């Protein structure tokens, strides 16, 4: 038996923190504390001291208000969260002899903190409150609206990158503020660190992992797991258990089985693994089941007294009720996330079926659906309703195709659904009139008219369960049989469609001869072969006399997809596929008998496995460049061939880097969240020498390739407006002239699932630097001083823009230019608005080319500018504001310098405050 606890309970957390707090040298010493009486964290500190979880300093104090370093804090996190796995680190400011070296190795491996981009970690740097908020949010996977930070009066000082994290920890009562202020940049104290981890521990969720075949849970009675459960191996039986959390049946189950017996799951159940026989829920209660298997079909069986309130199907699946005495499956939704041509099979009695996904196939061989809805988004849906199946009420908001001899008691069509076709007429039809009449039934759609006599045989053919497909280095071999004799000279047919399984769904194989999807049917002569009698079946459109059209019941048939199989004839050369390349192939078979009854779709797969060399891929020659013309251009190559139809991926994350070398994710303005490119994006990688785009993406874009040859020089852009005929590149809004440092992180997963080391590259937009900036206020007005490190010539693209604000509880409020009734903004259109404090020279000719003022400002000139009404006396040219400068207020100036080449500085913001002290 193997049960892994990936998180610990609160007691374990406290014990672990006690070890940390008592083992980091003199910083957390020994002995009791005497300086916490009346402290806001007194109760928590006393509780931990009494239980021996922490100790004070040797002088008898605890020093609750002493700050805590980055290294000390990650040590606390590692112990409290149970992180132990290490990775190599090469930070230049750390040695293996440092007490915190191993703690930093663990922290980096856990992924909740990174070093600075100059390859230092800063172990002795004091950690700030907003940095702790970001770490805790990542550790607990918290989410909150950044608007929650509006409850803090210092919201404007919370960095944009940390606002969601601050909101999350505040909303979840993990961290709070002082006097309605969060103080994001304040260094955190020992007491704050202890209390934050104490609060975080109360929110932590335990995850229990079953990773070995076997039976778990008591033989009698019931056990309760307060947390999440993950099953990662085939052959696991979990019994007599209540899960107060989520259950994940993970991809590690593969095509194997898992059994739940008398299990109640109070959270979500997600199915990511399992195969054709696979997931069994017996006498169990589940609220929501999410089917999300990456490749292939999973079968989920409800047995005994099982009740499943809702199922959301996001990948091909079979839902089946067997020997059921309970409610079974109640509500089923076929999600928009279902890939094109996915097959979902339903066997049993379902209260509701909501089809939302487009171009999918639904097979109902037997059973009933009380209410089925085809949503407006579900275009191109095909439903096969066998004779033993029934839909009581059908609501159609989109056109669909209903096949088979099953019963539909009532169907209601919207105008959007009038192109719906029925092989068997519904007993009652309401709403829009179908444009195509049914195959069977009488009375027509408008009352009156002739009837079509239904076939006397309404039993659909059945394809045997031993159908299989194999693949070798020559191609595919499909074997199957069915239980009826059919004559291909009648309405009968045997249709076979071929696909390749991709991470985005089924991609049809192409018939290169016909230029269409590869679909075999009775128009092909001799496409079916009797494996035991040696007969070729189907005369085809060529009416080949040597072939037979009548296939006896239970004849073992075979069909090949192997180019070159017939040698010089070339009639098999309708595909060109490298059969040695890792891939999973899918065949879907449908048999129509002599009177038109259709079988359920039979789906079989064959896989060319990945050859695992057990070596991680290596990223080479990575560079990042930035310019106004290209935005960000990232180039690199990989030493292995990458096939996106396997586990392979190339993930790219983008950041900006601030003056402290901290990284802040660039936002994706279309999708929301951080900008991360991966193989879900079609065509996101470009061969700089091959001229080809790589990644078919979730759209399965056939113009692009999924296989990247080793050493291919790749490039990818981040540049809004780059595609002038499309907005698909407009996922960022960035002024590429503004000074900034950009960072890209690349991680490559190869076909066998091995991950590369993260490759990090950066590029900077050159821009002027503003220094020595200050703003002061007196009873006359504002004085702004600053300098720029480059020569500025206002006759070029250069400019110095200054905006003025008043700080309020709701943010920055622009000062008003009373002359223009616009915001007060100074720039080079103002003549003489900048003054050299050393040479007494005015700069900017403004709009007067004959002005005596100068347009060229030397580098590092000490500049000043005033906002003081009446400063020029009778001239009145300074009377563009009307402000009582003695009234308490805080004023802000923002400066942006554009150099002669058009590149902008980072915004420099300074402020000055008029206090409530009376000015004499």
C-alpha positions in Angstrom: 0.0 0.0 0.0 1.2 3.5 -0.8 -0.6 6.6 0.4 1.2 9.9 -0.1 0.2 13.0 2.0 1.3 15.9 -0.2 0.2 18.4 2.4 0.1 18.3 6.2 -2.5 19.0 8.8 -2.3 22.1 11.0 -0.6 20.2 13.8 2.1 19.1 11.4 2.4 22.6 10.2 2.9 24.0 13.7 5.5 21.3 14.6 7.4 22.0 11.4 7.4 25.8 12.0 8.6 25.1 15.5 11.6 23.3 14.1 12.4 26.2 11.8 12.0 28.9 14.4 14.2 27.1 16.8 16.9 26.1 14.4 17.9 29.2 12.5 20.9 30.1 14.7 20.7 33.0 17.1 18.0 34.7 15.1 15.4 32.4 16.7 17.4 31.3 19.8 16.1 29.4 22.8 14.5 30.3 26.1 11.1 31.9 26.9 9.9 35.3 25.7 9.2 38.3 27.9 8.4 41.1 25.4 5.1 40.0 24.0 2.6 41.2 26.6 0.0 43.4 24.9 1.4 42.6 21.5 -1.3 42.2 18.8 0.0 38.6 18.1 0.4 37.8 21.8 -2.2 34.9 21.7 -0.7 33.2 18.7 2.9 33.6 20.0 1.9 32.3 23.5 0.1 29.4 22.1 3.1 28.3 20.0 5.5 28.9 22.9 3.4 26.9 25.4 3.3 23.9 22.9 7.0 24.2 22.3 6.6 25.0 18.6 8.8 28.1 18.8 11.3 29.5 21.2 12.5 33.0 22.1 16.0 34.5 22.2 18.6 33.8 24.8 18.0 37.1 26.5 14.4 36.1 27.3 12.8 38.0 24.5 10.9 36.9 21.4 11.5 40.2 19.4 8.1 39.9 17.6 8.7 43.1 15.7 12.1 42.1 14.4 12.1 41.9 10.6 12.5 38.6 8.8 14.7 37.9 5.8 13.9 36.1 2.5 15.9 33.1 3.6 14.3 32.8 7.0 10.8 33.1 5.4 11.4 30.4 2.8 12.7 28.1 5.5 9.4 28.6 7.4 7.4 27.9 4.2 9.3 24.8 3.3 8.8 23.2 6.7 5.2 24.3 7.1 4.2 23.1 3.6 6.2 19.9 3.7 8.5 20.8 0.8 11.7 18.6 0.8 12.7 18.1 -2.9 15.7 20.1 -4.0 17.1 21.4 -7.2 20.4 22.8 -8.2 20.9 26.6 -7.7 23.8 28.8 -8.9 23.1 32.1 -7.1 26.3 34.1 -6.9 25.5 35.4 -3.4 25.1 32.0 -1.8 27.5 29.2 -0.9 26.8 25.6 0.1 28.1 26.4 3.5 25.3 29.0 4.1 22.7 27.6 6.6 20.0 28.6 4.1 21.5 27.1 1.0 19.4 23.9 1.1 16.3 25.9 2.0 16.7 28.0 -1.1 17.2 24.9 -3.2 13.9 23.5 -1.9 12.1 26.8 -2.4 13.2 27.2 -6.0 12.2 23.6 -6.7 8.8 24.1 -5.2 8.4 27.1 -7.6 6.9 29.7 -5.2 9.9 32.0 -5.4 12.8 32.8 -7.7 16.1 34.6 -7.5 16.8 37.9 -9.1 17.6 38.0 -12.8 21.2 39.0 -12.0 21.6 35.5 -10.6 21.4 36.5 -7.0 18.9 35.4 -4.4 19.3 38.1 -1.7 18.9 35.7 1.2 19.5 38.5 3.8 17.1 40.9 2.1 14.1 41.8 4.3 11.0 40.4 2.8 8.0 42.8 2.3 4.4 42.3 3.1 3.3 42.3 -0.5 6.0 39.7 -1.4 4.7 37.5 1.3 1.2 38.0 0.0 2.3 36.9 -3.5 4.0 33.8 -2.1 1.1 32.7 0.1 -1.4 33.3 -2.8 0.7 31.0 -5.0 1.1 28.4 -2.3 -2.6 28.2 -1.6 -3.7 28.8 -5.2 -5.9 31.6 -4.0 -8.0 33.8 -6.3 -9.7 37.1 -5.7 -10.7 40.2 -7.5 -8.1 43.0 -7.3 -10.9 45.4 -6.5 -10.9 44.0 -3.0 -7.8 46.2 -2.3 -10.0 49.3 -2.5 -10.7 48.7 1.2 -7.1 49.9 1.9 -6.5 53.6 2.0 -3.0 53.1 0.6 -4.3 51.1 -2.4 -2.4 53.4 -4.8 0.9 52.3 -3.2 0.2 48.6 -3.8 2.1 47.5 -6.9 0.0 46.3 -9.8 1.7 42.9 -9.9 0.8 42.3 -6.2 -2.7 43.6 -6.1 -4.5 40.3 -6.9 -2.3 38.6 -4.3 -3.0 41.3 -1.6 -6.7 41.1 -2.4 -6.6 37.3 -2.1 -4.9 37.1 1.3 -7.0 40.0 2.6 -10.3 38.4 1.4 -9.3 35.1 2.9 -8.4 36.7 6.2 -4.8 35.5 6.0 -3.3 39.0 6.2 -4.9 42.3 7.2 -3.9 45.9 7.4 -3.3 48.5 10.0 -5.6 51.5 10.4 -7.1 50.6 7.0 -3.7 50.5 5.3 -1.9 47.4 4.0 1.6 48.9 4.0 2.7 46.7 1.1 6.4 47.7 0.9 7.0 47.5 4.7 9.3 44.7 5.8 7.5 41.9 7.5 8.2 41.0 11.1 8.7 37.7 12.9 5.2 38.0 14.4 3.6 38.6 11.0 5.4 35.6 9.5 4.2 33.4 12.3 0.6 34.6 12.2 0.4 34.5 8.3 1.6 30.8 8.4 -0.8 30.1 11.2 -3.7 31.5 9.2 -2.6 29.8 6.0 -2.4 26.5 7.8 -6.1 26.8 8.7 -7.0 27.1 5.0 -4.7 24.4 3.7 -6.3 21.4 2.1 -4.8 17.9 2.6 -4.3 15.8 -0.6 -4.1 12.0 -0.2 -2.5 10.2 -3.1 -3.0 6.5 -3.9 -0.2 5.6 -6.3 -0.1 1.7 -6.0 -2.5 -1.0 -7.1 -4.6 -2.2 -4.1 -7.7 -1.8 -2.0 -7.9 1.2 0.4 -10.4 2.0 3.0 -12.0 0.0 5.8 -13.8 -3.3 5.2 -16.7 -2.1 7.3 -17.8 1.2 8.6 -16.5 4.4 6.9 -13.5 6.6 6.9 -13.4 10.4 6.4 -10.7 12.2 4.4 -10.8 15.9 5.1 -9.2 17.1 1.9 -8.6 16.1 -1.7 -7.8 12.6 -3.0 -5.8 11.7 -6.1 -5.6 8.2 -7.7 -2.6 8.0 -9.9 -2.3 4.2 -10.6 -4.5 1.6 -12.3 -6.0 -1.2 -10.2 -6.9 1.0 -7.2 -10.1 0.2 -5.3 -11.2 2.9 -2.8 -14.1 1.8 -0.5 -16.2 3.0 2.4 -14.9 6.6 2.3 -16.2 10.1 2.6 -14.0 12.7 0.8 -14.6 16.2 2.1 -12.8 17.7 -0.9 -12.1 16.9 -4.6 -11.3 13.6 -6.2 -8.9 13.3 -9.2 -8.7 10.1 -11.2 -5.4 11.1 -12.7 -3.7 10.3 -16.1 -1.4 7.8 -14.3 -4.3 5.3 -14.4 -3.6 5.2 -18.1 -6.0 2.7 -19.9 -6.5 0.8 -16.7 -9.3 0.6 -14.2 -10.3 2.2 -10.9 -13.1 1.3 -8.6 -15.0 3.4 -6.1 -17.3 1.4 -3.7 -19.5 3.2 -1.2 -17.6 6.5 -1.7 -19.1 10.0 -1.2 -17.3 12.9 -2.8 -18.4 16.3 -1.6 -16.3 18.3 -4.0 -15.6 17.8 -7.8 -14.6 14.5 -9.3 -12.2 14.9 -12.3 -11.5 11.9 -14.6 -8.2 12.3 -16.4 -7.4 8.6 -16.8 -9.0 5.3 -17.6 -9.8 3.3 -20.7 -12.5 1.2 -22.4 -13.5 -0.7 -19.3 -12.4 1.6 -16.8 -13.9 3.8 -14.0 -16.5 2.1 -11.8 -18.7 4.0 -9.3 -20.6 1.5 -7.2 -23.0 2.5 -4.4 -21.4 5.9 -4.4 -22.6 9.6 -4.3 -20.9 12.2 -6.4 -21.9 15.8 -7.0 -20.1 16.9 -10.1 -18.0 14.6 -12.4 -15.7 16.3 -15.0 -14.4 14.1 -17.8 -11.2 15.6 -19.1 -8.9 12.9 -20.5 -6.1 14.1 -22.7 -6.3 11.3 -25.3 -8.6 8.4 -26.1 -12.0 7.5 -24.7 -12.8 6.7 -21.0 -15.8 4.5 -19.9 -17.5 5.5 -16.7 -20.0 3.0 -15.2 -22.5 3.8 -12.5 -23.6 0.7 -10.5 -25.8 -0.3 -7.5 -27.2 2.7 -5.6 -24.8 5.2 -7.2 -26.1 8.8 -7.7 -24.2 11.4 -9.8 -25.8 14.8 -9.8 -24.1 16.2 -12.9 -21.4 15.2 -15.4 -19.5 17.7 -17.6 -18.0 15.9 -20.5 -14.9 17.6 -22.0 -13.3 14.6 -23.8 -14.6 11.5 -25.6 -16.4 9.2 -23.1 -18.9 6.4 -22.5 -21.4 6.9 -19.6 -23.1 3.7 -18.7 -25.5 2.5 -16.1 -25.3 -1.2 -15.2 -27.2 -3.2 -12.5 -28.4 0.2 -11.2 -30.8 0.6 -8.3 -30.0 4.3 -7.5 -30.5 7.5 -9.5 -27.3 7.0 -11.6 -26.4 9.8 -14.0 -28.8 12.7 -13.6 -27.7 15.7 -15.6 -25.1 15.5 -18.4 -23.5 18.4 -20.3 -21.4 17.9 -23.4 -19.1 20.8 -23.1 -17.8 23.3 -25.7 -14.4 21.9 -24.8 -15.1 18.6 -26.6 -12.9 18.4 -29.7 -14.4 18.1 -33.1 -15.6 14.6 -34.1 -15.5 13.5 -30.4 -17.8 10.5 -29.7 -19.8 10.4 -26.5 -21.9 7.2 -25.8 -24.8 7.2 -23.3 -26.2 3.9 -22.0 -28.9 4.2 -19.3 -31.6 6.5 -18.1 -30.6 10.2 -17.9 -32.8 13.1 -16.6 -31.2 15.7 -18.8 -28.7 16.0 -21.6 -27.4 19.4 -22.6 -25.3 19.4 -25.8 -23.2 22.6 -26.0 -20.2 21.5 -28.0 -20.2 21.7 -31.8 -19.5 19.0 -34.4 -19.6 16.1 -32.0 -21.2 12.7 -32.2 -23.6 11.3 -29.6 -24.5 7.6 -29.6 -27.4 6.3 -27.5 -27.6 2.5 -28.2 -30.2 2.0 -25.4 -31.9 3.7 -22.5 -33.7 7.0 -22.3 -33.2 10.8 -21.9 -36.0 12.7 -20.2 -35.0 16.1 -21.7 -32.4 16.6 -24.3 -31.3 20.1 -25.4 -29.1 21.0 -28.4 -27.8 24.5 -27.6 -27.4 27.3 -30.2 -23.6 26.8 -30.0 -23.9 23.1 -30.8 -23.7 23.3 -34.6 -23.1 20.1 -36.7 -24.1 17.6 -33.9 -25.0 14.1 -35.0 -27.1 11.9 -32.6 -27.5 8.2 -33.3 -30.6 6.9 -31.5 -30.9 3.1 -31.7 -34.2 1.3 -31.6 -33.9 0.6 -27.9 -33.3 4.2 -27.1 -35.8 7.0 -26.4 -35.8 10.8 -25.9 -39.0 12.1 -24.2 -38.5 15.8 -24.8 -36.1 17.3 -27.3 -35.4 21.1 -27.5 -33.4 22.2 -30.5 -31.7 25.6 -30.7 -29.3 24.5 -33.5 -29.6 22.2 -36.5 -28.6 18.6 -35.8 -28.8 15.2 -37.5 -30.8 12.4 -35.7 -30.1 8.9 -37.1 -31.5 5.5 -36.2 -34.8 4.0 -35.3 -35.1 5.3 -31.8 -38.1 7.1 -30.4 -38.5 10.9 -29.9 -41.8 11.6 -28.1 -41.7 15.4 -28.6 -39.3 17.7 -30.5 -39.4 21.5 -30.4 -37.4 23.4 -33.1 -36.3 27.0 -33.0 -35.8 28.9 -36.3 -32.1 28.2 -36.1 -32.8 24.4 -35.9 -35.1 24.1 -38.9 -32.4 22.3 -41.0 -32.5 19.5 -38.5 -33.0 16.0 -40.1 -34.6 13.0 -38.5 -34.3 9.5 -39.8 -37.3 8.6 -37.6 -40.0 11.1 -37.2 -40.7 12.4 -33.7 -44.2 11.5 -32.4 -44.9 15.2 -31.8 -43.3 18.2 -33.5 -43.5 21.8 -32.4 -41.9 25.1 -33.4 -40.3 25.7 -36.7 -41.0 23.3 -39.6 -38.0 21.2 -40.7 -36.8 21.9 -44.2 -36.2 18.2 -44.8 -38.9 15.6 -44.2 -38.2 12.4 -42.2 -37.3 9.1 -43.8 -40.0 7.2 -42.0 -43.4 8.0 -40.5 -46.7 9.2 -42.1 -48.8 12.3 -42.6 -45.9 14.5 -43.7 -44.8 17.6 -41.8 -47.7 19.8 -42.8 -50.6 17.3 -42.3 -51.6 15.2 -45.3 -49.4 13.8 -48.0 -48.1 10.3 -48.5 -46.3 8.0 -46.1 -43.2 5.9 -46.3 -43.4 2.4 -45.1 -40.8 1.8 -42.3 -38.5 -1.2 -42.7 -39.7 -4.4 -41.1 -36.3 -4.9 -39.5 -35.5 -2.1 -37.1 -32.7 -3.9 -35.3 -29.4 -2.1 -35.8 -26.3 -4.1 -36.5 -23.7 -4.6 -33.7 -20.0 -4.4 -34.3 -18.2 -7.0 -32.1 -16.3 -5.9 -29.0 -13.1 -7.6 -30.2 -12.6 -4.9 -32.9 -9.0 -3.8 -32.8 -6.4 -1.8 -34.7 -2.7 -2.2 -34.8 0.1 -0.1 -36.2 3.6 -1.1 -37.4 6.3 0.6 -39.5 4.2 0.0 -42.6 0.8 1.4 -41.4 -2.5 0.5 -39.9 -4.4 -2.8 -39.8 -8.0 -2.7 -38.7 -9.9 -5.9 -37.7 -13.6 -6.3 -36.9 -16.8 -8.1 -37.5 -20.6 -7.5 -37.1 -23.6 -9.7 -36.4 -25.7 -9.3 -39.6 -25.3 -10.3 -43.2 -25.2 -7.2 -45.4 -25.3 -6.6 -49.1 -23.3 -3.6 -50.3 -25.6 -3.6 -53.3 -28.5 -2.4 -51.1 -28.6 0.5 -48.6 -26.0 -1.3 -46.6 -22.6 0.3 -46.1 -19.4 0.0 -43.9 -17.9 3.3 -43.3 -14.5 3.8 -41.7 -13.0 7.2 -40.7 -9.4 7.6 -39.7 -7.9 10.2 -37.3 -4.8 11.1 -35.4 -5.4 11.9 -31.8 -3.9 15.3 -30.9 -3.9 17.2 -27.6 -6.7 19.3 -29.1 -8.9 16.4 -30.3 -9.2 14.1 -33.3 -7.5 15.3 -36.5 -8.7 13.5 -39.6 -6.1 11.7 -41.7 -6.0 13.1 -45.2 -6.5 11.2 -48.5 -3.8 12.9 -50.5 -5.2 11.4 -53.7 -8.7 12.8 -53.3 -7.7 15.8 -51.3 -10.3 15.0 -48.7 -10.5 13.4 -45.2 -9.6 9.7 -45.3 -13.0 7.9 -45.2 -13.5 4.5 -46.6 -16.9 3.2 -47.7 -18.5 0.9 -50.3 -17.5 3.2 -53.2 -14.0 1.8 -52.6 -13.5 -1.5 -54.4 -12.1 -4.3 -52.3 -11.5 -2.2 -49.2 -12.6 -5.0 -46.9 -10.8 -8.3 -46.8 -12.0 -11.6 -45.3 -9.2 -12.6 -42.9 -10.3 -16.3 -42.9 -11.9 -16.8 -46.3 -9.5 -14.6 -48.4 -12.4 -12.8 -50.1 -12.2 -9.1 -51.1 -15.5 -7.3 -50.4 -17.1 -4.3 -52.2 -17.3 -4.1 -56.0 -17.0 -0.3 -55.5 -18.0 2.3 -58.1 -15.7 0.5 -60.6 -18.0 -2.6 -60.2 -15.0 -5.0 -59.9 -16.5 -8.5 -60.8 -13.9 -10.4 -58.8 -15.1 -8.8 -55.5 -18.2 -9.7 -53.5 -20.8 -7.3 -52.2 -22.5 -9.8 -49.7 -20.7 -10.1 -46.4 -21.9 -12.9 -44.2 -22.7 -12.3 -40.5 -19.6 -12.5 -38.2 -17.1 -12.5 -41.0 -13.7 -11.4 -39.6 -12.8 -8.4 -41.8 -9.6 -6.5 -42.2 -8.7 -3.2 -43.8 -5.3 -1.7 -44.3 -3.9 1.9 -44.5 -0.4 1.2 -45.8 1.2 3.2 -48.6 3.2 1.1 -51.0 1.4 -2.1 -49.9 0.5 -2.9 -53.5 3.9 -2.0 -54.9 3.9 -0.5 -58.4 0.1 -0.3 -58.5 0.2 2.7 -56.2 -3.5 2.3 -55.3 -2.7 2.2 -51.6 -0.6 5.4 -51.7 -3.3 7.7 -50.6 -1.4 8.6 -47.4 2.1 9.6 -46.7 2.8 9.1 -43.0 6.0 8.3 -41.0 4.6 5.3 -39.1 7.7 5.3 -36.8 6.8 8.7 -35.4 5.1 8.6 -32.0 1.3 9.0 -32.5 -2.1 7.6 -31.5 -4.4 6.7 -34.4 -8.2 6.3 -34.2 -10.6 4.5 -36.4 -14.4 5.0 -36.2 -16.5 2.3 -37.8 -20.2 2.5 -38.6 -22.2 -0.3 -40.2 -25.5 0.3 -42.0 -27.6 -2.8 -42.7 -29.7 -3.6 -45.8 -32.7 -1.6 -44.6 -30.8 1.4 -43.4 -30.4 0.7 -39.6 -27.1 2.1 -38.4 -24.9 0.5 -35.8 -23.4 2.4 -32.9 -20.0 4.0 -33.7 -17.2 1.6 -32.8 -14.0 3.4 -32.0 -10.6 1.7 -31.8 -7.1 3.1 -31.3 -3.5 2.1 -32.0 -0.4 3.9 -30.6 3.2 4.2 -31.7 4.9 4.8 -28.4 7.4 7.4 -27.6 11.0 6.1 -27.4 12.2 7.5 -24.0 15.9 8.3 -24.1 15.6 9.6 -20.5 17.5 12.7 -21.4 15.9 16.2 -21.0 15.9 18.5 -24.0 18.3 21.4 -24.3 17.4 24.9 -25.4 20.2 26.5 -27.4 21.0 29.9 -28.9 18.2 31.7 -27.1 18.0 35.5 -27.7 15.4 38.2 -27.1 15.3 41.5 -28.9 13.0 44.4 -28.7 12.2 47.3 -31.1 9.3 49.4 -32.1 9.2 47.6 -35.4 9.0 44.0 -34.1 8.0 44.3 -30.5 9.6 41.3 -28.8 11.3 38.8 -31.0 12.4 35.6 -29.2 14.7 33.2 -31.1 16.0 29.8 -30.0 16.4 26.2 -31.1 16.0 22.8 -29.4 18.4 19.8 -29.7 15.5 17.3 -30.1 12.7 16.8 -32.5 9.4 17.9 -30.9 6.0 16.4 -31.7 3.1 18.3 -30.3 0.8 15.3 -30.7 2.7 13.7 -27.8 3.4 15.0 -24.3 5.8 17.6 -25.9 5.3 21.3 -25.4 7.2 24.5 -25.7 6.0 27.0 -23.1 7.0 30.7 -23.1 6.3 33.1 -20.3 6.8 36.9 -20.6 7.6 39.4 -17.9 8.8 42.9 -17.3 11.7 43.4 -14.8 11.7 46.3 -12.4 14.5 48.2 -10.8 14.8 45.6 -8.0 15.1 42.8 -10.6 11.7 41.5 -9.6 9.7 39.9 -12.5 6.1 40.9 -13.2 4.1 38.9 -15.8 2.9 40.6 -18.9 -0.9 40.4 -19.2 -2.8 38.8 -22.0 -5.4 41.4 -22.8 -7.6 39.0 -24.9 -7.6 35.9 -22.7 -6.9 37.5 -19.4 -4.2 36.5 -16.9 -0.5 36.2 -17.7 0.8 36.0 -21.2 1.9 32.4 -21.6 2.3 30.8 -25.1 2.2 27.0 -25.5 1.0 24.4 -28.0 -2.6 25.5 -27.6 -1.7 28.5 -29.8 -1.8 27.7 -33.5 1.3 28.7 -35.5 3.0 30.5 -32.5 6.4 29.2 -33.5 8.0 30.1 -36.8 10.9 28.4 -38.6 13.3 31.3 -39.3 15.0 29.3 -42.0 12.2 26.8 -43.0 9.5 29.5 -43.3 7.0 27.1 -41.7 4.7 27.7 -38.7 4.6 25.1 -36.0 1.7 24.0 -33.8 -1.8 23.2 -35.1 -3.1 24.5 -31.8 -6.5 23.9 -30.3 -8.0 25.0 -33.7 -6.2 22.0 -35.4 -5.1 24.5 -38.1 -4.1 22.3 -41.0 -1.8 25.0 -42.4 0.7 24.4 -39.6 2.9 21.5 -38.5 3.1 19.7 -35.2 6.5 18.2 -35.7 9.5 20.5 -35.2 12.8 18.9 -36.4 15.8 19.1 -34.1 17.9 22.2 -34.3 15.2 24.2 -36.2 15.8 27.9 -35.6 12.6 29.1 -34.1 11.2 32.6 -33.6 8.0 34.0 -32.0 6.8 37.6 -31.8 4.9 39.7 -29.3 3.7 42.7 -31.3 0.2 44.1 -31.4 -1.1 45.0 -34.9 1.5 42.8 -36.6 -1.2 41.0 -38.5 -2.8 43.9 -40.3 -5.7 41.7 -41.5 -6.5 40.3 -38.1 -6.5 41.2 -34.4 -5.1 37.8 -33.3 -1.8 39.5 -32.3 -3.4 42.2 -30.3 -3.1 40.4 -26.9 -0.8 43.1 -25.6 -1.0 46.9 -25.5 2.6 48.0 -25.1 4.4 51.2 -26.1 7.6 49.7 -27.4 9.3 53.1 -27.3 9.0 53.2 -23.5 12.1 52.3 -21.5 11.7 48.8 -20.0 13.4 45.5 -19.5 11.6 42.5 -20.8 12.2 38.8 -19.9 11.2 35.6 -21.6 11.3 32.2 -19.9 11.3 29.1 -22.1 10.7 25.6 -21.0 10.6 22.6 -23.4 8.9 19.3 -22.7 10.0 16.6 -25.0 8.0 13.7 -26.5 8.7 11.5 -23.5 7.6 14.2 -21.0 11.1 15.3 -19.9 11.4 19.0 -19.1 14.3 21.2 -20.0 16.0 23.6 -17.7 14.2 27.0 -17.8 16.0 29.2 -20.3 15.7 32.9 -19.4 16.7 35.8 -21.7 16.0 39.5 -21.6 16.0 42.6 -23.7 15.8 46.3 -22.8 14.4 49.3 -24.6 17.0 52.0 -24.3 15.6 55.2 -22.9 16.7 58.3 -21.0 17.0 58.1 -17.2 15.6 60.7 -14.9 17.5 61.3 -11.7 17.6 63.7 -8.7 13.9 64.3 -9.0 12.1 66.1 -6.1 8.9 68.0 -5.6 8.4 70.6 -2.9 5.4 72.8 -2.0 5.2 76.1 -0.1 2.5 78.7 0.3 3.2 79.9 -3.2 3.0 76.6 -5.1 5.0 73.7 -6.4 8.7 73.4 -7.4 9.8 70.4 -9.4 13.5 69.6 -9.8 15.1 66.8 -11.9 17.7 66.0 -14.5 18.0 63.6 -17.5 21.1 61.7 -18.5 20.9 62.5 -22.2 21.1 65.6 -24.3 17.6 66.6 -25.4 16.9 68.6 -28.6 13.3 69.7 -28.8 13.7 70.2 -32.6 13.7 66.4 -32.8 11.2 63.8 -31.5 12.4 64.7 -28.0 10.0 65.9 -25.3 9.7 66.4 -21.6 6.1 65.8 -20.4 5.0 66.7 -16.9 1.6 65.8 -15.5 0.3 67.1 -12.1 -2.1 65.5 -9.7 -3.6 65.7 -6.3 -3.7 62.5 -4.4 -7.2 61.5 -3.1 -8.7 58.5 -1.4 -9.8 57.2 -4.8 -6.5 57.7 -6.5 -4.8 60.5 -8.4 -6.9 63.5 -9.5 -5.4 65.7 -12.3 -4.9 69.3 -11.5 -6.9 71.6 -13.7 -5.4 74.1 -16.1 -7.8 77.0 -15.5 -6.8 78.7 -18.8 -7.8 75.8 -21.0 -10.1 73.8 -18.7 -8.0 70.8 -19.5 -5.7 68.7 -17.3 -2.5 70.5 -16.3 0.2 68.9 -18.6 3.4 70.7 -19.5 5.4 69.8 -22.6 7.6 71.3 -25.2 4.7 73.3 -26.7 5.1 75.6 -23.6 7.9 78.1 -24.2 10.5 78.4 -21.5 8.8 76.0 -19.1 12.1 74.4 -18.1 14.8 76.4 -16.2 18.5 75.5 -15.7 19.1 76.0 -12.0 22.9 76.4 -12.6 23.1 78.4 -15.8 19.9 80.4 -15.4 18.8 79.3 -18.9 15.2 78.7 -20.1 14.5 75.8 -22.4 11.9 75.2 -25.1 11.0 77.7 -27.8 7.5 76.4 -27.7 5.5 77.3 -30.8 7.7 80.3 -31.5 10.8 79.4 -33.7 12.2 82.9 -33.1 12.1 82.6 -29.3 15.2 83.5 -27.4 14.8 80.3 -25.4 16.9 77.3 -26.2 15.7 73.9 -27.6 18.8 71.9 -26.7 19.2 70.8 -23.1 22.6 69.4 -22.1 22.8 66.0 -20.5 22.5 66.1 -16.7 21.3 69.7 -16.7 19.7 70.6 -13.3 16.2 71.5 -14.4 13.4 73.1 -12.5 9.8 74.1 -13.3 7.2 75.9 -11.2 3.5 75.8 -10.7 2.9 79.1 -8.9 0.2 81.5 -9.9 1.2 85.2 -9.9 4.8 84.2 -10.0 5.4 86.5 -12.9 3.3 89.3 -11.4 1.5 91.5 -13.9 2.3 89.1 -16.8 -0.3 86.7 -15.6 1.2 83.8 -17.7 1.6 81.7 -14.6 -2.1 82.0 -13.5 -3.2 78.7 -15.0 -4.1 77.2 -11.6 -6.2 78.5 -8.7 -5.2 76.6 -5.6 -4.9 77.4 -1.9 -1.5 76.0 -1.2 -1.9 76.2 2.5 -4.7 73.6 2.6 -3.4 70.2 3.6 -3.0 68.0 0.5 -0.5 65.7 -1.2 0.5 66.7 -4.8 2.1 64.4 -7.3 4.2 65.1 -10.5 4.8 62.5 -13.2 7.7 63.1 -15.6 8.4 61.3 -18.9 11.4 62.2 -21.0 11.4 61.2 -24.7 14.9 61.3 -26.2 15.9 62.5 -29.7 15.4 59.0 -31.1 11.9 58.7 -29.8 12.5 56.4 -26.8 10.8 57.2 -23.6 12.0 57.0 -20.0 10.2 55.2 -17.3 7.6 57.4 -15.6 9.2 59.2 -12.7 6.8 60.1 -9.9 7.5 62.4 -7.0 5.2 63.9 -4.4 5.0 66.7 -1.9 2.6 67.2 1.0 1.1 70.2 2.7 0.7 69.1 6.3 -2.1 70.3 8.7 0.5 72.4 10.5 -0.4 76.1 10.3 2.1 77.9 8.1 3.1 81.2 9.7 
